Structures are given as structure tokens and as C-alpha cells.
Amino acid sequence: MKEIESYKLGKVQVTISETEKENKLLVECFDGEYKSDFTVSKYEYENYRRLMNQRITRAFSGESESD
């Protein structure tokens, strides 16, 4: 899998990579203790990246999604 982008969200390292499925990307998140990964479409990544980053930050901080 080819890495597209890698960046930090606070203490969380986020890596975006291509998958074998067309138009799908793998998002891997690691804060030094916990690791999480999920897939998104290229459209979601390009158009909803800010929302995705907010959800990652909340998930790793322990905040509720309903806030």
C-alpha cells in the first residue's frame, strides 16, 4: 500500500494509505498506546477531512460523539 499522507493531530499520528479497493483509503491512527484503523472513500477524505479529524481527536481523547 502506498502512503498518501502522514500528519499529527495532537498526540495522535495519522497515516493515510491507498488500499487494494479502488477509491478507498485506509486511515491508521496511533497515539503511542492505542491503534485504530478504518477505511474511507476518496470523496469522504477530500470533502470531509475536517470532520474526520475532529472525530479522531475526540475518539482518542475519550470525549463522547454526542457533544
N, C-alpha and C positions, 0 to 999 in steps of 0.2 A: 504494500500500500504506500502510495506517495503522500508525504506530508504536504499539506497546503499552507497551513499557518500554525504558529505556536505563540501563545501570549500568556500573561499572568493577570488574574483577577484577584487582587489582594494576595492572599497566600495560596490560591488555587492556580495550578499550572494547567492550561487548556491547550489541547492539541487537536487540530482538525486535519483529518486524512481522508483520502479517497477510499471507496470500498469497491468490491467487485461488481456491485449493482450500479447500473447507470443512474446518474442523478441522485445518488445517495452519498452522504458523507458521515464519517464516524467522528464523534466528539468524545474525547477522553479527558477526564478531569481528575486531578490528583493533588491533594493538599499536604502530602508528606505522611499521612496516616491512612486516609480513606481514598479509594479509587472508584470512579463511576464512569460508565460509558454508555452512549446512546447514539442512534442514527437520526439524521435529519435530511430533508431533501435540500438540494442546492437552492431552491427557491426560498425555503424557510431560512437557510443560513444567510442568504443575500438580503432578504427583506425583513427578517425578524431577529436579527443578531442581537440587538439591544435587549429585547425581551428574553432571549435565550440566556444572555449573560446575567441578567437580573435573577433568573430562576436558578442558575448555577450558584451564584453568590448566596442566595437565600438557602438553598439546599445544604451548602457546606457550612453555613453559619448556624443552622438549626432553626431558622425562622419558619413560620407557617406560610404556606402558599396563599392562604385566605386573607393575608394582611392587605 
